[in-house]
């Protein structure tokens, strides 16, 4: 037996309206189309469903049985379809994160975001903290990982980090330096600190990528300035003879656009559950 769900829907309308004509009007179909559906449904069931008494329709015993199941089947069909259509819609979340935190922050943060949204479409954009803040203000991002000064209250705290010098350096030689772009706190502190010490140095590269900076340092072409969590296996230099680098807080901020799926309660949950991989 093969029953069409739309035929069952029409059957329910016929019974509830006590008329093929009124059912046709309710379903915006012709009476002949409804009559054909009921004829086909009775053929599929193999038993009569209606009996007429004058102009009124009466259900047979088999019709009463089918009516009970038809309502359940149509409800289950509609609920299933609504759930599946809702599930098909992914939650788009646009995340900005500085490249130097990709190894330390993104794995844990990505895992938490997918726990909050089961059908998540996550777009990750690597850029500096200042560019992330601009993109959030313009509604181009929903969530951002940025650095802030320890005395600032901007964003929701994730963890504390310290700037370090990395590489191999001989104090008697001039300094070759690899740093991040000019809006990086460590870039500013390294350049300004060396200038105050009146040291001779040369910036061999302003890097947008942490992997590029680490590669230059690892090859012995320069020393670098970056967060300790991003140093990986690079040797950390003592600050003796080199200017100190600032400490920073790593925080989460969100845009205030109405379409942003990330709410303040989500930020709190992420902050509480965040554990940076050591």
N, C-alpha and C positions, 0 to 999 in steps of 0.2 A: 504494500500500500504506500502510495506516494502522495502526500498532501501539500499543496502549495500554501505558503504562509499568507498570501494575500487573499486566497479563497477562504481561509479560516477567519481572516479579519472581516471579510464580507459576510460570512456566515454569522459571526457574532452581531454585526450590525443589523442583519435581517431579524434575528431573534429579539434583540433589544428594541427594535422599532416595530416589531410585529408586522412587517410589511417589506416586500422587495422594493416597492416604489420609494418608501421613505429611506430605506437603506441606500438606494441609489443616489438620492438627493444628498444624503449625509456624506457619502464617499465621492460625490461629484462624478458619478458614472451613469451610464444609461441603464434603464431597467432590464433591457435585453442582455446587457453584459453581465449584470448580477445574476440573472436567471441562468445564463450559460455557466457561470462559475458554480452555482449551486447544483446544477445538473452534473457537472464534471466531478464535484466533490462527492456527490452521492455514488457516482460510478466508482470513484477511488475507494470509498469506504465499503462499497458493496452492499449497502443497506439503505433503505429510505430514511430520510432525516425529518421530512415534513409531512404533515397531513392537513388538508384544508377543511375548514368548516365554514362554509359561506365565503366571505372575503377574508376571514382571519386565518393566520398561519398557526399551526400547533405542532410542536415537536413530538416526534415519536420517542419511544424509550431510548432508542439508539441516538436520537438527536440530542436528548438530555445528557447522555453520557459524553457525546462529542463536545457539547457546549462546555462541560466542566473542564475537559482537557484542552479545548481550543483556547480558552482564556489563559490557561497556564502557559501554553506553547507560545502564544503571541506575546505575552508579557516577558517570557524568557528570551524570546527572539529580540524584542526591542531593547531590553536591558543589556543583552550581550552586545548588540550592535552599537549602542550608545557608549558602552565601556570601551569597546575596541576602537571606536573613532576617537574617543578622548585619549586613549593610550597611544594612538598613532601620532599625536601632536607632541613633538619634542619641546622641551624647555630650552630655549636658546640663552646661553649665558656667555657674555664677552668679558674675558678676564685679562687684565694687564699685569705683567710681572717683569721686573728688571731681569735681564739675561743672567746676571751673576747669582741670582737666587733660584734659577731653574732646577739645579741639582738638589738643593737643600729643602726648598719649600714646595715646589710643584707636585711631587709625588704624593705627599701627605694631604695637601690641600685638594688635589684632584680627587683623591679617594673620598674625602669628606663631602665634597660637592656631589659626587655620584650617589652617596648615601642619602643626601637631602632630596635629590631629584632623580627618580629611577630612570626616566627617559630624558637624559640630559644631552644636549648638543653644546659642547664646550669649545669655544673659540679662544685660543690663547695668543696674546700679542705681547712680544718681548720689547720693552722700551724703557726709557729712564723714568724715574719717579716723577719728575716734573712733567714729562710728556703724558704719563698716565693720568696725573691730576687734571691736565688740560682736556684730555679725551673724556674723562668722567664728567667734567663741567659741561662739555658739549654734547653729552649723551651718546658718545661713540663707544663707551665701555660701560659695563654694569658694575664690575668689581675690580679693585686694584690692590696690588701689594706694593707698598712704598716704604721708603726709609724716612724717619723723622729724627729730630734731635731729642735726646732723653728728657729735656725740660718741656717738650711740646705735648699737648693733649690731643693732637690730631689722630684720627683713626682709632681702631681697636687693636690693642697690643697682641702681638704674636710671640716675639722673643727679642732679646737684647743681643747686639753683636758689637765687635770691636774692629776698627781698622788696623791693618798690619802691613808692614813692608815684607815683600817676598822676593826670593831669588838669591843670587850670589853676587856679593859686592866687595870690592877691595877699596878701603878708604883712601888709599893714595891715588886712585884713579878718578877721572871725571865720571859723572853719573849719566848713564843712559837709562831713560825712564819710559815705561809703558803704562799708560793710565786709561781710565774710561773717558767718556766724553766730558765736555767742560761743565755740564750741569751736575756731575757727580760730586758728592761731598769729599770723597777721597782724592779726586783730581784737584779740587780747589785747595785742600789742605796740604797736599804734597807739593804743588807748585809754589803756593804762597810760603810754605815753611822753608823750602829750599832757597827761595829768594831772600827771605829774612836772614838766613844763615850765610847769605852771599856765596853760595856754593855754585860751582860750574856744573851745569847739567844740560842735557839735551833730551827733549821728548821725541822718541823715535816713532811713537804711534799713539793716537787717540782711538781707543777701541770701543766699538759698540757691543762687542761680544766678549764674555768672560773666557770662553775657550780660546779666542784669539790672543787675549792678554796673557793667559797662562802659557800658551804655546811659545810666545816671544820670550817670556821669562825662563821657561824650561830649556829653551835653546841657548840660554846664556847671553842673549842679545840685550837684555835690560833687566832692571829690577822693577817691581810693580807695587802698586798700592791698591788694596781691595779689602773686603770684609774677611775676617778670619774664617767664617763658615764656608767661604768660596775658595780658600787657599788650596784645598785638597792636599796633594802630596808635595807641594812646593815648600822649600825651606823658609821658615819665618825668620826675618832679620831682627836683631836687637835694635831698639830705637836709639841706642847710644851712637851719636854721630849723625843721626837722621832725625828730622822733625817728627814729633808725635802726631799720630792720626786720630781723628775723633771716634768716639763710640756712637752708636746709632741704635734706635729701636726700629724693628720691622713691624709694620702694622697693616691692617686691612681697612680700606675705605670703599664706600659704595656711591654710585650716582643717585640723585634724587628724582630721576625720571619716573613717571607713573608706570611705565612698562617694565621696569627693573624687577626681575623675579626675586632678587635678594632683598630680604627685609632685615630690619635691625635685629630681630630675634634670631635670624639665621647667622648673622655676624657673631652674636654672643655664643651661639652653639659651636661655631667653628673655632672661635678663640678659646673656648673652654676645652675643646677636644683636640686642639692642635699640639702635636709633638714633633718638634724638629728632629730629623735624623742626625745623630752625632757622627 
